[in-house]
Amino acid sequence: MAPFEPLVLPQPPIRFLTSSTSPPREPALNGRATPYSEETANHKPATPPSAFAPTQAADHAEYTQREHEATMPTAGVVINDDGLGMVNGQPVWECRQCGNIQSLDTFLCERCGNRFGDEKPDPIALAQLTRNEWYFPGYGFYLAGRTIHAITRVLITAGWLGMAIFVALQRPLVALPLFIGIGVIWVTSPKDLERTLLGQEPFLNAKNLLLLITGTLLAFILVGAADFYLGTRGFGQ
């Protein structure tokens, strides 16, 4: 009798996927079959931009609009009797001296330095203040409320005048530079008061006043030294 042999049933062949097996192809683009490649394998359909995401052009237009609204046009602005108005929904005020229009964020005029609410000087009052300035430098500035200008001119003029009188009693020639400096301040103060109240730059501003003080004192020292030297040499005896 033949030995028993187990029955072996046939099995279907097994296919092993390796790294060389190509992945499934992407769907056809534009209705045409596209062969596999690195470009098609990494291809992703373009995502349409969101309707709410602003584009670069929209950002530029918005920035330009903000810059335009930030400016303060002077034409077509309606200003009431109090000097107030509106520009692009923002409150503004008009300077009564130079007419500059600016935001209410500041209460000092950016052009002339006038304070908000100060009225433009009346011509008659301006002439009276100018006349008072002729009496003594700084007096008209004090009456006009310009305290810093008034104190500066009064101190310089009074100090130089006292020194000049004291020196002139002994050495009249040495006191000459002081009298010249006093004359310059005395003559220019009325016009400087008028220019200041009108929002203009005075002749004796901080720079020119400093130059006048330096030049006057330097001339006073040099003339005094020369007079002392000549006196020791016997001149003028």
Backbone as numpy.savetxt, mean C-alpha at the origin, in Angstrom:
# Nx Ny Nz CAx CAy CAz Cx Cy Cz
-6.91 -119.13 -14.19 -7.77 -117.95 -14.19 -6.88 -116.72 -14.19
-7.20 -115.74 -14.98 -6.37 -114.51 -15.09 -6.56 -113.65 -13.84
-5.48 -112.99 -13.40 -5.62 -112.11 -12.23 -6.57 -110.95 -12.49
-7.19 -110.39 -11.38 -8.17 -109.29 -11.49 -7.45 -107.97 -11.76
-7.88 -107.27 -12.76 -7.32 -105.97 -13.13 -8.37 -104.89 -12.90
-8.04 -103.85 -12.17 -9.04 -102.77 -11.95 -9.37 -102.06 -13.24
-10.61 -101.60 -13.26 -11.11 -100.91 -14.45 -10.71 -99.44 -14.36
-9.99 -98.95 -15.34 -9.53 -97.55 -15.38 -10.35 -96.82 -16.41
-11.08 -95.79 -15.94 -11.90 -95.00 -16.86 -11.06 -93.86 -17.46
-11.27 -93.58 -18.70 -10.51 -92.46 -19.33 -10.92 -91.10 -18.75
-9.96 -90.20 -18.50 -10.22 -88.85 -17.96 -9.87 -87.80 -19.01
-10.63 -86.73 -18.99 -10.32 -85.67 -19.97 -8.98 -85.01 -19.65
-8.29 -84.56 -20.63 -6.98 -83.93 -20.38 -7.11 -82.64 -19.57
-6.18 -82.39 -18.64 -6.20 -81.19 -17.77 -5.27 -80.14 -18.37
-5.78 -78.91 -18.52 -4.99 -77.79 -19.06 -4.55 -76.89 -17.90
-3.27 -76.63 -17.85 -2.70 -75.77 -16.81 -2.41 -74.39 -17.40
-2.91 -73.31 -16.72 -2.68 -71.93 -17.17 -1.33 -71.47 -16.65
-0.54 -70.98 -17.51 0.78 -70.45 -17.14 0.80 -68.95 -17.35
1.94 -68.36 -17.01 2.06 -66.90 -17.14 2.06 -66.45 -18.58
2.33 -67.38 -19.48 2.36 -67.00 -20.89 0.98 -66.97 -21.50
0.00 -67.45 -20.75 -1.36 -67.44 -21.29 -1.86 -66.02 -21.33
-2.41 -65.61 -22.45 -2.89 -64.25 -22.62 -4.20 -64.07 -21.87
-4.38 -62.92 -21.19 -5.66 -62.66 -20.53 -6.74 -62.39 -21.55
-7.95 -62.46 -21.11 -9.05 -62.20 -22.06 -8.94 -60.80 -22.63
-9.33 -60.70 -23.85 -9.24 -59.43 -24.55 -10.29 -58.46 -24.04
-9.91 -57.16 -24.23 -10.86 -56.09 -23.88 -11.94 -56.02 -24.95
-13.05 -55.44 -24.61 -14.09 -55.27 -25.64 -13.57 -54.44 -26.79
-14.19 -54.64 -27.91 -13.78 -53.93 -29.12 -13.97 -52.44 -28.95
-12.98 -51.66 -29.43 -13.05 -50.21 -29.39 -13.54 -49.70 -30.74
-14.51 -48.78 -30.66 -15.08 -48.19 -31.87 -15.63 -49.26 -32.82
-16.13 -50.35 -32.26 -16.78 -51.37 -33.08 -15.82 -52.28 -33.80
-14.49 -52.18 -33.53 -13.51 -53.01 -34.21 -12.74 -53.83 -33.19
-12.41 -55.01 -33.59 -11.63 -55.88 -32.70 -10.21 -55.36 -32.63
-9.70 -55.26 -31.42 -8.37 -54.72 -31.21 -7.46 -55.83 -30.73
-6.35 -56.09 -31.38 -5.43 -57.13 -30.91 -4.86 -56.78 -29.56
-4.45 -57.79 -28.85 -3.92 -57.59 -27.50 -2.53 -56.95 -27.56
-2.34 -55.94 -26.68 -1.04 -55.29 -26.54 -1.00 -54.66 -25.15
0.19 -54.14 -24.79 0.30 -53.49 -23.49 -0.61 -52.27 -23.41
-0.75 -51.54 -24.52 -1.59 -50.35 -24.54 -3.04 -50.70 -24.32
-3.50 -51.77 -25.05 -4.90 -52.17 -24.89 -5.14 -52.84 -23.56
-4.12 -53.49 -23.00 -4.31 -54.14 -21.71 -4.50 -53.12 -20.60
-3.80 -51.96 -20.71 -3.91 -50.92 -19.68 -4.93 -49.86 -20.04
-5.65 -50.05 -21.08 -6.61 -49.05 -21.52 -7.79 -48.99 -20.57
-8.15 -47.80 -20.21 -9.34 -47.57 -19.39 -10.19 -46.54 -20.09
-11.46 -46.74 -20.08 -12.33 -45.76 -20.75 -12.23 -44.41 -20.07
-12.22 -43.38 -20.89 -12.11 -42.03 -20.36 -13.33 -41.70 -19.52
-13.05 -41.06 -18.36 -14.14 -40.68 -17.46 -14.53 -39.25 -17.77
-15.77 -39.01 -18.10 -16.19 -37.63 -18.40 -16.06 -36.77 -17.16
-15.60 -35.52 -17.33 -15.46 -34.63 -16.17 -16.81 -34.36 -15.53
-16.76 -34.21 -14.21 -18.01 -33.96 -13.50 -18.55 -32.59 -13.86
-19.84 -32.49 -13.84 -20.47 -31.23 -14.21 -20.23 -30.17 -13.13
-19.89 -30.60 -11.91 -19.71 -29.67 -10.83 -18.25 -29.28 -10.63
-17.30 -29.96 -11.27 -15.88 -29.64 -11.12 -15.52 -28.49 -12.04
-15.03 -27.35 -11.52 -14.69 -26.21 -12.38 -13.46 -26.51 -13.21
-13.49 -26.08 -14.42 -12.34 -26.24 -15.31 -11.37 -25.11 -15.08
-10.20 -25.18 -15.74 -9.19 -24.15 -15.58 -9.67 -22.81 -16.11
-10.40 -22.85 -17.20 -10.93 -21.60 -17.77 -11.94 -20.97 -16.82
-12.77 -21.80 -16.19 -13.75 -21.26 -15.26 -13.07 -20.65 -14.05
-11.99 -21.31 -13.57 -11.24 -20.75 -12.44 -10.64 -19.40 -12.80
-10.07 -19.29 -14.00 -9.48 -18.02 -14.44 -10.55 -16.94 -14.56
-11.71 -17.30 -15.08 -12.78 -16.32 -15.21 -13.27 -15.85 -13.84
-13.36 -16.78 -12.90 -13.79 -16.40 -11.56 -12.77 -15.49 -10.88
-11.47 -15.81 -11.07 -10.42 -14.97 -10.48 -10.44 -13.57 -11.09
-10.63 -13.51 -12.40 -10.69 -12.20 -13.06 -11.87 -11.39 -12.56
-12.99 -12.06 -12.33 -14.17 -11.36 -11.83 -13.93 -10.82 -10.43
-13.26 -11.60 -9.58 -12.98 -11.12 -8.24 -12.03 -9.94 -8.26
-11.02 -9.99 -9.16 -10.10 -8.87 -9.27 -10.82 -7.61 -9.75
-11.78 -7.80 -10.65 -12.52 -6.65 -11.16 -13.41 -6.04 -10.07
-14.00 -6.91 -9.25 -14.86 -6.40 -8.20 -14.07 -5.75 -7.09
-12.78 -6.11 -6.96 -11.96 -5.54 -5.90 -11.61 -4.09 -6.16
-11.61 -3.67 -7.42 -11.29 -2.28 -7.74 -12.45 -1.39 -7.37
-12.14 -0.14 -7.09 -13.15 0.83 -6.70 -13.27 1.89 -7.79
-14.19 1.72 -8.73 -14.32 2.73 -9.78 -14.86 4.03 -9.21
-14.44 5.12 -9.80 -14.91 6.43 -9.36 -16.03 6.96 -10.24
-16.21 6.38 -11.43 -17.25 6.86 -12.33 -18.55 6.12 -12.05
-19.64 6.89 -11.98 -20.94 6.28 -11.79 -21.26 5.89 -10.36
-20.45 6.28 -9.39 -20.70 5.96 -8.00 -21.55 7.08 -7.40
-22.64 6.70 -6.78 -23.54 7.68 -6.16 -23.14 7.84 -4.71
-22.75 9.05 -4.33 -22.35 9.38 -2.97 -23.40 10.30 -2.37
-23.87 9.96 -1.17 -24.89 10.79 -0.53 -24.24 11.98 0.16
-25.06 12.75 0.88 -24.56 13.97 1.52 -23.57 13.68 2.64
-23.63 12.49 3.20 -22.69 12.13 4.27 -21.36 11.61 3.74
-21.22 11.53 2.41 -19.99 11.03 1.84 -19.92 9.53 1.74
-21.06 8.82 1.83 -21.09 7.36 1.78 -21.73 6.89 0.49
-21.37 5.68 0.04 -21.93 5.10 -1.17 -21.69 3.60 -1.17
-22.08 2.94 -2.28 -21.95 1.50 -2.43 -21.30 1.21 -3.78
-20.32 0.28 -3.78 -19.66 -0.19 -4.99 -19.59 -1.70 -4.91
-20.27 -2.39 -5.84 -20.28 -3.86 -5.87 -20.73 -4.46 -4.54
-21.70 -3.80 -3.92 -22.23 -4.30 -2.66 -21.38 -3.99 -1.45
-20.31 -3.22 -1.61 -19.43 -2.88 -0.50 -19.57 -1.39 -0.19
-19.64 -1.03 1.10 -19.75 0.39 1.46 -18.43 1.11 1.23
-18.50 2.29 0.68 -17.32 3.12 0.43 -17.59 4.52 0.94
-16.54 5.31 1.02 -16.68 6.71 1.40 -15.77 7.56 0.54
-16.17 8.81 0.38 -15.44 9.75 -0.47 -14.74 10.79 0.40
-13.45 10.96 0.14 -12.68 11.95 0.88 -13.15 13.35 0.48
-13.44 14.19 1.45 -13.93 15.54 1.17 -12.84 16.50 0.73
-11.57 16.07 0.86 -10.48 16.96 0.45 -9.99 16.67 -0.96
-9.69 15.38 -1.25 -9.13 15.06 -2.57 -10.10 14.29 -3.45
-11.28 13.85 -2.92 -12.26 13.16 -3.72 -11.97 11.69 -3.96
-10.98 11.11 -3.29 -10.67 9.69 -3.46 -11.76 8.82 -2.85
-12.14 7.74 -3.56 -13.17 6.81 -3.09 -12.48 5.53 -2.64
-12.78 5.08 -1.43 -12.15 3.91 -0.87 -13.10 3.20 0.07
-12.71 1.98 0.45 -13.56 1.14 1.28 -13.62 1.66 2.70
-14.70 1.27 3.40 -14.86 1.66 4.80 -13.98 0.85 5.73
-13.15 -0.04 5.18 -12.22 -0.79 6.02 -11.18 0.12 6.65
-10.94 1.28 6.05 -9.98 2.23 6.60 -10.67 3.58 6.74
-10.27 4.33 7.75 -10.86 5.64 8.01 -9.88 6.77 7.70
-8.77 6.45 7.05 -7.81 7.45 6.62 -7.69 7.37 5.10
-7.70 8.52 4.46 -7.60 8.56 3.00 -6.22 8.07 2.58
-6.18 7.14 1.62 -4.91 6.60 1.14 -4.14 7.59 0.29
-4.80 8.64 -0.19 -4.13 9.61 -1.06 -3.59 10.81 -0.30
-4.43 11.42 0.57 -4.01 12.65 1.25 -3.92 12.50 2.76
-4.37 11.37 3.32 -4.30 11.17 4.76 -5.41 11.82 5.55
-6.43 12.36 4.88 -7.54 12.99 5.57 -8.38 11.93 6.28
-8.90 12.27 7.46 -9.70 11.34 8.23 -11.16 11.35 7.77
-11.79 10.19 7.85 -13.19 10.06 7.43 -14.07 10.98 8.28
-14.90 11.76 7.61 -15.80 12.68 8.30 -15.30 14.11 8.31
-14.01 14.31 8.03 -13.49 15.67 7.98 -14.00 16.37 6.73
-14.52 17.56 6.91 -15.07 18.31 5.80 -13.97 19.04 5.04
-14.23 19.32 3.78 -13.33 20.14 2.99 -13.35 21.57 3.51
-12.20 22.17 3.75 -12.20 23.50 4.38 -12.90 24.54 3.53
-13.65 25.38 4.21 -14.34 26.48 3.54 -13.30 27.53 3.12
-13.48 28.15 1.95 -12.48 29.14 1.51 -12.28 30.28 2.50
-13.37 30.74 3.13 -13.24 31.83 4.09 -12.48 31.37 5.33
-12.84 30.17 5.82 -12.12 29.63 6.98 -10.66 29.35 6.65
-10.40 28.90 5.43 -9.02 28.64 5.02 -8.20 29.92 4.99
-8.80 31.00 4.51 -8.10 32.29 4.48 -7.83 32.80 5.90
-8.78 32.56 6.82 -8.58 32.99 8.20 -7.45 32.20 8.88
-7.42 30.90 8.62 -6.36 30.08 9.19 -4.99 30.47 8.64
-4.96 30.77 7.35 -3.70 31.20 6.74 -3.23 32.54 7.32
-4.19 33.42 7.59 -3.83 34.71 8.21 -3.30 34.52 9.62
-3.88 33.59 10.36 -3.38 33.33 11.72 -1.98 32.72 11.70
-1.67 31.98 10.64 -0.35 31.37 10.54 0.73 32.43 10.34
0.36 33.58 9.77 1.34 34.64 9.61 1.73 35.25 10.95
0.87 35.17 11.96 1.19 35.75 13.27 2.37 35.03 13.91
2.34 33.72 13.87 3.46 32.93 14.40 3.38 31.54 13.78
4.50 30.99 13.27 4.47 29.67 12.64 3.96 28.60 13.61
2.94 27.86 13.17 2.35 26.80 13.97 1.01 27.16 14.57
0.70 28.47 14.67 -0.57 28.88 15.28 -1.75 28.49 14.40
-1.63 28.72 13.11 -2.71 28.32 12.20 -2.87 26.81 12.13
-1.77 26.08 12.17 -1.85 24.62 12.19 -2.58 24.13 13.44
-2.33 24.79 14.57 -3.00 24.40 15.81 -4.51 24.63 15.72
-4.91 25.76 15.18 -6.34 26.05 15.03 -7.01 25.10 14.04
-6.25 24.59 13.07 -6.79 23.66 12.08 -6.80 22.21 12.58
-6.27 21.97 13.78 -6.27 20.61 14.31 -5.07 19.78 13.89
-4.08 20.40 13.26 -2.86 19.69 12.87 -1.82 19.87 13.98
-1.97 19.08 15.03 -1.18 19.30 16.25 0.30 19.03 16.03
0.62 17.96 15.32 2.03 17.60 15.12 2.76 18.69 14.34
2.15 19.18 13.26 2.76 20.26 12.49 2.92 21.51 13.35
1.91 21.81 14.17 1.94 23.01 15.00 3.07 22.94 16.02
3.17 21.81 16.73 4.20 21.67 17.76 5.60 21.75 17.14
5.79 21.10 16.00 7.11 21.11 15.36 7.54 22.52 14.98
6.66 23.27 14.37 7.02 24.61 13.91 7.18 25.59 15.07
6.34 25.44 16.10 6.46 26.34 17.25 7.78 26.10 17.98
8.14 24.86 18.22 9.38 24.55 18.94 10.61 25.03 18.17
10.63 24.76 16.86 11.81 25.16 16.08 11.92 26.69 16.02
10.80 27.35 15.75 10.84 28.81 15.61 11.17 29.48 16.93
10.50 29.05 18.01 10.74 29.66 19.31 12.17 29.39 19.79
12.66 28.16 19.59 14.03 27.85 20.01 15.07 28.65 19.26
14.92 28.72 17.96 15.89 29.49 17.17 15.79 30.98 17.46
14.58 31.46 17.70 14.43 32.89 17.97 15.09 33.28 19.28
14.93 32.44 20.30 15.58 32.73 21.58 17.09 32.69 21.45
17.63 31.68 20.75 19.06 31.60 20.54 19.57 32.78 19.73
18.84 33.18 18.71 19.30 34.27 17.85 19.34 35.59 18.60
18.34 35.85 19.43 18.34 37.10 20.18 19.48 37.13 21.19
19.70 35.99 21.85 20.78 35.92 22.84 22.15 36.12 22.19
22.38 35.46 21.05 23.67 35.56 20.38 23.83 36.93 19.72
22.74 37.50 19.22 22.84 38.78 18.52 23.23 39.91 19.44
22.95 39.79 20.72 23.36 40.83 21.66 24.87 40.91 21.81
25.55 39.81 21.50 27.00 39.79 21.63 27.69 39.72 20.27
27.23 38.81 19.42 27.81 38.61 18.10 26.70 38.61 17.06
26.33 39.75 16.53 25.21 39.80 15.59 25.43 38.95 14.34
26.67 38.90 13.85 26.92 38.14 12.63 26.71 36.64 12.84
27.02 36.14 14.03 26.86 34.71 14.30 25.38 34.31 14.31
24.51 35.21 14.70 23.08 34.91 14.77 22.40 34.97 13.41
23.12 35.40 12.37 22.50 35.55 11.05 21.93 34.24 10.50
22.63 33.09 10.56 22.02 31.85 10.04 20.71 31.48 10.74
20.61 31.75 12.04 19.37 31.44 12.76 18.23 32.32 12.28
18.49 33.58 12.06 17.44 34.48 11.56 17.00 34.06 10.15
17.94 33.60 9.33 17.57 33.14 7.98 16.67 31.90 8.06
17.03 30.95 8.93 16.20 29.76 9.09 14.81 30.09 9.60
14.72 31.02 10.54 13.41 31.45 11.04 12.59 32.09 9.92
13.26 32.89 9.09 12.54 33.53 7.98 11.99 32.53 6.98
12.75 31.47 6.70 12.26 30.45 5.77 11.01 29.77 6.31
11.03 29.41 7.59 9.85 28.77 8.19 8.67 29.74 8.23
8.91 30.98 8.57 7.83 31.97 8.71 7.16 32.26 7.38
7.94 32.30 6.32 7.38 32.64 5.00 6.63 31.45 4.39
7.13 30.26 4.58 6.52 29.09 3.94 5.37 28.48 4.74
5.24 28.79 6.02 4.21 28.15 6.85 2.78 28.44 6.39
2.41 29.68 6.04 1.03 29.90 5.58 0.67 29.09 4.34
1.57 29.05 3.38 1.29 28.27 2.17 1.28 26.78 2.46
2.16 26.33 3.36 2.16 24.92 3.73 0.86 24.53 4.44
0.32 25.44 5.25 -0.97 25.17 5.90 -2.07 25.01 4.87
-2.10 25.88 3.89 -3.11 25.79 2.84 -2.97 24.49 2.04
-1.78 24.14 1.67 -1.55 22.92 0.91 -1.90 21.68 1.74
-1.61 21.69 3.02 -1.92 20.54 3.87 -3.42 20.35 4.00
-4.17 21.42 4.18 -5.62 21.31 4.32 -6.29 20.91 3.01
-5.66 21.18 1.90 -6.20 20.79 0.60 -5.72 19.41 0.16
-4.99 18.72 1.02 -4.53 17.37 0.70 -3.31 17.32 -0.18
-2.53 18.39 -0.21 -1.33 18.44 -1.03 -0.09 18.35 -0.15
1.05 18.08 -0.79 2.32 17.96 -0.06 2.86 19.35 0.26
3.16 19.63 1.55 3.72 20.94 1.89 5.14 21.08 1.40
5.59 22.33 1.27 6.96 22.57 0.84 7.95 22.05 1.88
7.70 22.40 3.14 8.56 21.93 4.23 8.00 20.62 4.78
8.12 19.56 3.99 7.74 18.25 4.50 8.83 17.75 5.44
8.71 16.50 5.88 9.67 15.98 6.86 11.10 16.01 6.33
11.28 15.66 5.05 12.63 15.64 4.49 13.22 17.04 4.36
12.43 17.97 3.79 12.94 19.33 3.61 13.14 20.05 4.94
12.27 19.77 5.91 12.45 20.39 7.22 13.72 19.90 7.90
14.00 18.63 7.75 15.25 18.09 8.32 16.47 18.71 7.65
16.40 18.89 6.34 17.52 19.54 5.64 17.69 20.98 6.08
16.57 21.69 6.31 16.65 23.07 6.77 17.27 23.15 8.16
16.86 22.27 9.06 17.42 22.27 10.41 18.92 21.97 10.38
19.30 20.97 9.61 20.72 20.60 9.53 21.56 21.72 8.94
21.08 22.31 7.85 21.83 23.39 7.21 21.95 24.63 8.07
20.87 24.97 8.78 20.91 26.16 9.62 21.88 26.00 10.79
21.80 24.86 11.47 22.70 24.63 12.60 24.15 24.51 12.16
24.37 23.89 11.00 25.74 23.78 10.50 26.30 25.15 10.15
25.49 25.99 9.51 25.94 27.34 9.19 26.18 28.16 10.46
25.33 27.96 11.46 25.51 28.68 12.73 26.83 28.29 13.40
27.17 27.02 13.38 28.43 26.56 13.98 29.63 27.08 13.21
29.55 27.03 11.88 30.69 27.49 11.07 30.91 28.99 11.22
29.83 29.76 11.21 29.98 31.21 11.37 30.50 31.55 12.76
30.00 30.82 13.77 30.50 31.05 15.12 31.97 30.72 15.26
32.41 29.61 14.64 33.81 29.24 14.69 34.68 30.25 13.96
34.20 30.72 12.83 34.97 31.72 12.08 35.06 33.03 12.85
33.98 33.42 13.50 34.00 34.67 14.27 34.93 34.54 15.47
34.94 33.38 16.10 35.85 33.18 17.23 37.31 33.20 16.77
37.58 32.58 15.63 38.95 32.55 15.11 39.42 33.96 14.76
38.56 34.72 14.10 38.95 36.08 13.74 39.09 36.96 14.96
38.29 36.70 15.99 38.40 37.48 17.22 39.70 37.23 17.95
40.17 35.98 17.91 41.44 35.69 18.56 42.62 36.27 17.79
42.42 36.51 16.49 43.49 37.08 15.69 43.52 38.61 15.74
42.55 39.17 16.42 42.54 40.61 16.57 41.73 41.34 15.52
41.00 40.61 14.65 40.18 41.29 13.64 38.92 41.81 14.31
38.46 42.91 13.87 37.21 43.49 14.36 37.32 44.17 15.70
38.57 44.37 16.18 38.76 45.05 17.45 38.72 46.57 17.28
